[in-house]
Amino acid sequence: MSERKVLNKYFPPDFDPSLIPRRRGPKNSQQVVRLMAPFSMRCNTCGEYIYKGKKFNARKETVDGEDYYGIKIFRFYIKCTLCSAEITFKTDPKNTDYSAEHGASRNFEPWREEKVVEEEDRLARLEEEENNPMKALENRTVDAKREMDILDALQDIRARNARNERVGQASDLVSRITAEEETEEERERRLAEEEDERLVREVFSKVSMPALPGGSSAAAADSSGDSPTEATPPQLVTIKRKADDVEPDLRSLLPESTRVVRDAKSLGPPPAKKPKSNLKNKLGIKIKK
C-alpha cells in the first residue's frame, strides 16, 4: 500500500522540466478570495446595512497606477446580500484601514471625524481671538508656556541620556579592568603550573629496567627440570632524584647482591644447556623389544 501523504515524487531519468507547457494568464487577473467585511456599510441601491465581519466570496485585484510609498493597493468586489448590487472597496495603507469606493457608503470613518473636530476647534479659536484681544493674549501666553515646558522636558531627557551614557562608559571601563586583572591572574597561574610541571619532570624521571637473563624465574625452571624461560622485556621504572643532580647510573640503583650476580653472569661462561630428559619414562610408556 502506498503512502497517503507523499512528500517525494518519482521523476524518470529522461524528465525535462523545460518541456512542461507554462500557463500564461492576464497581467492583472482577478482572484477569488474569502473575506469578511472590514467595516459596517450601507448599500446605496437598496439601503441594506452590511455589518462588519460578514463573510463574502470576493474578487481581488491590484489597482493600477495607485500605491502608497511603494505599497500596493488592492480592490475588492462584493455583492449586496439583498439586491446583489456590486460594492467595491480598497485598502488604505495611509490610515491602515479600508475605504469604500463604489456601491456603498461607510457608516463611520474615524480619521475623517478627527479631521473635522480639529478643523472646528481651529476655526472657533480664530474667531474667539478676533473678537477678544485678551483671549488672544492668554492663548499666546499658554502657547509660550507649553513650548517652555516642552523645551525643559527635552533638556531633562538629554541630561538623563548623557548621565546614563557616562555611567555606561564607567561600567564598561570597570568591566574591562576586571577582565584584564582576571587575565593577568590566569597568566600567572598558568606560568606557576608550567613551573611545577617542569620541576616534577626533573625530580621524577622514568628509565627502562632490563630484565636479568638468570634469576629467580631461571632457577625455578632449572629446579623443575624444564627449559629456562625467555627474558621478559624491559620495564619503565620511575625514579626520584634531586633536581640539580645528574641522572644516576642504572647499576648504582641495583642492590649489592643483584650487582654481584649480574657481574658473575657477564664475566663467566654462558650456562650450559641441560639435556632433555627422557619424556617416555615420565609419561609411563614402556617399550617392548
TIMARBA-976666 format. One line per field, with one value per residue (C-alpha): residue number from 1; residue in one letter; x, y, z. Coordinates in steps of 0.05 Angstrom, whole numbers, plus 32768, in hexadecimal, padded with zeros to 4 digits. Example, Ala and Ser with C-alpha at 12.3 -4.5 7.8 and 13.67 -1.06 7.14 Angstrom:
2
k <- (1; 2)
r <- (a; s)
c1 <- (80F6; 8111)
c2 <- (7FA6; 7FEB)
c3 <- (809C; 808F)
This chain:
289
k <- (1; 2; 3; 4; 5; 6; 7; 8; 9; 10; 11; 12; 13; 14; 15; 16; 17; 18; 19; 20; 21; 22; 23; 24; 25; 26; 27; 28; 29; 30; 31; 32; 33; 34; 35; 36; 37; 38; 39; 40; 41; 42; 43; 44; 45; 46; 47; 48; 49; 50; 51; 52; 53; 54; 55; 56; 57; 58; 59; 60; 61; 62; 63; 64; 65; 66; 67; 68; 69; 70; 71; 72; 73; 74; 75; 76; 77; 78; 79; 80; 81; 82; 83; 84; 85; 86; 87; 88; 89; 90; 91; 92; 93; 94; 95; 96; 97; 98; 99; 100; 101; 102; 103; 104; 105; 106; 107; 108; 109; 110; 111; 112; 113; 114; 115; 116; 117; 118; 119; 120; 121; 122; 123; 124; 125; 126; 127; 128; 129; 130; 131; 132; 133; 134; 135; 136; 137; 138; 139; 140; 141; 142; 143; 144; 145; 146; 147; 148; 149; 150; 151; 152; 153; 154; 155; 156; 157; 158; 159; 160; 161; 162; 163; 164; 165; 166; 167; 168; 169; 170; 171; 172; 173; 174; 175; 176; 177; 178; 179; 180; 181; 182; 183; 184; 185; 186; 187; 188; 189; 190; 191; 192; 193; 194; 195; 196; 197; 198; 199; 200; 201; 202; 203; 204; 205; 206; 207; 208; 209; 210; 211; 212; 213; 214; 215; 216; 217; 218; 219; 220; 221; 222; 223; 224; 225; 226; 227; 228; 229; 230; 231; 232; 233; 234; 235; 236; 237; 238; 239; 240; 241; 242; 243; 244; 245; 246; 247; 248; 249; 250; 251; 252; 253; 254; 255; 256; 257; 258; 259; 260; 261; 262; 263; 264; 265; 266; 267; 268; 269; 270; 271; 272; 273; 274; 275; 276; 277; 278; 279; 280; 281; 282; 283; 284; 285; 286; 287; 288; 289)
r <- (m; s; e; r; k; v; l; n; k; y; f; p; p; d; f; d; p; s; l; i; p; r; r; r; g; p; k; n; s; q; q; v; v; r; l; m; a; p; f; s; m; r; c; n; t; c; g; e; y; i; y; k; g; k; k; f; n; a; r; k; e; t; v; d; g; e; d; y; y; g; i; k; i; f; r; f; y; i; k; c; t; l; c; s; a; e; i; t; f; k; t; d; p; k; n; t; d; y; s; a; e; h; g; a; s; r; n; f; e; p; w; r; e; e; k; v; v; e; e; e; d; r; l; a; r; l; e; e; e; e; n; n; p; m; k; a; l; e; n; r; t; v; d; a; k; r; e; m; d; i; l; d; a; l; q; d; i; r; a; r; n; a; r; n; e; r; v; g; q; a; s; d; l; v; s; r; i; t; a; e; e; e; t; e; e; e; r; e; r; r; l; a; e; e; e; d; e; r; l; v; r; e; v; f; s; k; v; s; m; p; a; l; p; g; g; s; s; a; a; a; a; d; s; s; g; d; s; p; t; e; a; t; p; p; q; l; v; t; i; k; r; k; a; d; d; v; e; p; d; l; r; s; l; l; p; e; s; t; r; v; v; r; d; a; k; s; l; g; p; p; p; a; k; k; p; k; s; n; l; k; n; k; l; g; i; k; i; k; k)
c1 <- (8000; 801C; 8027; 7FEB; 8013; 804A; 8082; 80B2; 809A; 80BB; 80DC; 80F2; 8139; 8122; 80F9; 8104; 80E0; 80E9; 80B8; 807F; 804F; 8047; 8004; 8005; 7FCB; 7FB9; 7FE6; 7FB3; 7F86; 7F52; 7F55; 7F1B; 7F27; 7EFE; 7EFB; 7ED2; 7EB8; 7EED; 7EBB; 7E70; 7E50; 7E0D; 7DFB; 7DEC; 7DBB; 7D8C; 7DA3; 7DB5; 7DE5; 7E21; 7E41; 7E8B; 7EA4; 7E71; 7E91; 7E93; 7EB1; 7ED5; 7F00; 7F43; 7F6E; 7FA9; 7F98; 7FC0; 7FE5; 7FD8; 8007; 801D; 8069; 8071; 803A; 8008; 7FBE; 7F8B; 7F42; 7F0C; 7EC9; 7E8E; 7E42; 7E0B; 7DE8; 7DA2; 7DA5; 7DE7; 7E01; 7E4C; 7E72; 7EBC; 7EED; 7F39; 7F71; 7F8A; 7FD3; 7FD7; 7FA3; 7FAF; 7F66; 7F36; 7F0F; 7ECC; 7ED1; 7E8F; 7E4A; 7E4A; 7E59; 7E7E; 7E58; 7E92; 7ED8; 7F03; 7F3A; 7F07; 7EE6; 7F29; 7F37; 7EF3; 7EFB; 7F41; 7F28; 7EED; 7F19; 7F4A; 7F12; 7EF2; 7F33; 7F42; 7EFD; 7F03; 7F47; 7F2D; 7EF4; 7F1A; 7F62; 7F6D; 7F5B; 7F8F; 7FC3; 7FB1; 7FB6; 7FFB; 8011; 7FF8; 801B; 805D; 8057; 8049; 8087; 80B2; 8099; 80A9; 80EF; 80FB; 80E3; 8110; 814B; 813E; 813B; 817D; 819E; 8184; 819E; 81E2; 81E6; 81D2; 8207; 823D; 8227; 8228; 826E; 8286; 8267; 8287; 82CA; 82C3; 82B0; 82EB; 831B; 82FF; 8307; 834F; 835D; 833E; 8368; 83A7; 8395; 8387; 83CB; 83EF; 83CA; 83DD; 8426; 8426; 8408; 843C; 8474; 8457; 8453; 849B; 84B3; 848B; 84AB; 84F0; 84E5; 84BF; 84DA; 84CB; 8503; 84FF; 8512; 852B; 8518; 8551; 855D; 8568; 8541; 850A; 84E2; 851E; 852F; 84E8; 84E9; 852A; 8510; 84D2; 84FB; 84DB; 84FF; 850C; 84D8; 84E7; 84FD; 84C3; 84C4; 84E1; 84B1; 84AB; 84BE; 84B1; 84EC; 84F2; 8530; 8543; 8532; 857A; 859C; 85AE; 8588; 85A5; 85BF; 8590; 85C5; 85CB; 8581; 8584; 8590; 85D4; 85BF; 85A0; 85DE; 860A; 85DE; 85DC; 8628; 8631; 8601; 8623; 866B; 8660; 8652; 860B; 85E2; 85E3; 85A2; 8584; 8577; 852F; 8519; 84F7; 84AE; 8498; 84AA; 8486; 8446; 8449; 8453; 8475; 8494; 8496; 84D5)
c2 <- (8000; 8043; 807D; 80AB; 80EC; 80E7; 8119; 80FF; 80F5; 80C7; 80EA; 80BE; 80C4; 80E5; 811B; 8161; 819A; 81C9; 819F; 81AC; 81E0; 821D; 823F; 8289; 82AF; 82F8; 832B; 8344; 8309; 8307; 82D4; 82B8; 82BE; 82B3; 82F0; 8315; 835B; 8389; 83BE; 83C8; 83E6; 83F6; 83E3; 8420; 83F9; 83D9; 83F7; 83B4; 83B7; 8389; 8380; 8378; 8330; 8314; 82E1; 82E8; 82C5; 8301; 830E; 8330; 8357; 8388; 83D0; 83EA; 842B; 8432; 8423; 8440; 8446; 8407; 83E1; 83C2; 83D3; 839B; 83A1; 8370; 8363; 8348; 8345; 8360; 832A; 8345; 8362; 8342; 8387; 838A; 83AC; 83BD; 83D4; 83DD; 83D7; 8417; 8410; 8459; 8450; 8404; 83F8; 83EE; 8423; 841A; 8428; 8417; 83FB; 8407; 843D; 8432; 843F; 845C; 8472; 8481; 84A8; 84D5; 84E3; 84F7; 8527; 8547; 8551; 8570; 859F; 85B5; 85C3; 85EC; 8617; 8622; 8639; 8669; 8688; 8690; 86B1; 86E3; 86F9; 86F9; 8714; 86FE; 86B7; 86BA; 86D1; 8699; 8666; 8680; 867D; 8635; 8622; 8642; 861D; 85DC; 85E6; 85F5; 85B6; 858D; 85AA; 859C; 8555; 854C; 8568; 8538; 84FE; 8512; 851A; 84D6; 84B5; 84D6; 84BE; 8478; 8479; 848E; 8458; 8425; 843A; 8436; 83F1; 83DA; 83F4; 83D0; 838F; 8396; 83A2; 8366; 833B; 8352; 8342; 82FD; 82F2; 8305; 82D5; 829D; 82AA; 82A7; 8267; 8248; 825A; 823D; 81FC; 81F7; 8201; 81CB; 819B; 81A9; 819C; 815B; 8143; 8154; 8130; 80F3; 80D3; 8090; 8061; 801C; 7FE2; 7FA6; 7F60; 7F33; 7EF5; 7EC9; 7ED3; 7EB8; 7EA2; 7E7F; 7E5C; 7E44; 7E29; 7E04; 7DE4; 7DCC; 7DAE; 7DD6; 7E03; 7E4B; 7E7F; 7EB9; 7EFC; 7F2D; 7F6F; 7FAC; 7FD3; 801E; 8030; 8074; 808D; 80CA; 80F5; 813C; 8171; 818D; 8149; 8122; 80E3; 80A8; 8069; 802E; 7FFF; 802C; 8025; 7FD8; 7FB4; 7F96; 7F4C; 7F5B; 7F7F; 7F43; 7F12; 7F40; 7F47; 7EFC; 7EED; 7F20; 7F08; 7EBC; 7E8B; 7E85; 7E51; 7E0C; 7DF2; 7DB9; 7D7D; 7D6B; 7D33; 7CF4; 7D0A; 7CC2; 7CAC; 7CE9; 7CD8; 7C8E; 7C71; 7C2D; 7C17; 7BCC; 7BB2)
c3 <- (8000; 7FEC; 801C; 8026; 802E; 7FFA; 8000; 7FCB; 7F84; 7F51; 7F16; 7EDC; 7EC3; 7E82; 7EA6; 7E89; 7EAE; 7E73; 7E4A; 7E7A; 7E5B; 7E87; 7E90; 7E81; 7E9F; 7E99; 7EBA; 7EED; 7EF6; 7F2D; 7F65; 7F8C; 7FD7; 8015; 8042; 8076; 8070; 808E; 80A4; 80AA; 806C; 804C; 8005; 7FD9; 7FAE; 7FE0; 8022; 8041; 807B; 8078; 80BC; 80C8; 80C6; 8094; 8066; 801B; 7FDE; 7FC1; 7F84; 7F91; 7F60; 7F63; 7F56; 7F1A; 7F22; 7F6D; 7FA6; 7FE9; 7FEE; 7FC6; 7FEA; 7FBA; 7FC2; 7FB7; 7FA2; 7FB8; 7F96; 7FBE; 7FB4; 7FE0; 8007; 7FF5; 7FAF; 7F95; 7F81; 7F78; 7FB0; 7FAD; 7FE1; 7FE3; 8015; 8035; 804B; 8060; 8098; 809F; 808E; 8054; 802C; 8009; 7FBE; 7F9A; 7FA9; 7FF4; 8026; 8067; 80A7; 80CE; 80BA; 80F7; 80D5; 80B2; 80F6; 8114; 80DA; 80E1; 812C; 8124; 80EE; 8118; 8155; 812A; 810C; 8150; 816E; 8136; 813B; 8186; 8180; 814D; 817A; 81BD; 81BE; 8206; 81F3; 81BB; 81ED; 821C; 81E4; 81D0; 8219; 821F; 81DE; 81F6; 8239; 8215; 81E9; 8226; 8249; 820B; 8207; 8252; 824A; 820D; 8234; 826E; 823E; 821E; 8263; 8279; 8239; 8242; 828B; 8276; 8240; 8272; 82A3; 826B; 8257; 829F; 82A7; 8266; 827E; 82C1; 829E; 826E; 82A8; 82CD; 828E; 8288; 82D1; 82C8; 828A; 82B1; 82E9; 82B8; 8297; 82DA; 82EC; 82AA; 82B2; 82F8; 82DF; 82A8; 82DA; 8307; 82CD; 82BA; 8302; 8304; 82C3; 82DF; 8321; 8308; 82C9; 82A9; 8293; 8273; 82A2; 8279; 8293; 82AA; 827F; 82BC; 82FC; 8326; 82EA; 82CA; 830C; 8313; 82CC; 82DA; 8319; 82F6; 82BE; 8286; 8256; 826E; 825D; 822E; 824B; 8257; 8231; 8255; 8282; 8290; 82D7; 82F7; 8320; 834C; 834D; 835E; 832C; 8329; 8325; 82E7; 82D4; 82FC; 82DC; 82D9; 82F8; 8335; 8342; 8346; 838A; 8399; 8390; 834D; 8336; 834A; 8324; 82E7; 82E7; 82EF; 82B6; 8289; 8298; 829C; 8264; 824C; 8271; 8251; 8237; 825E; 8232; 822A; 8257; 823D; 8236; 822B; 8271; 828D; 8267; 827E; 8238; 8235; 81F4; 81E6; 81C2)
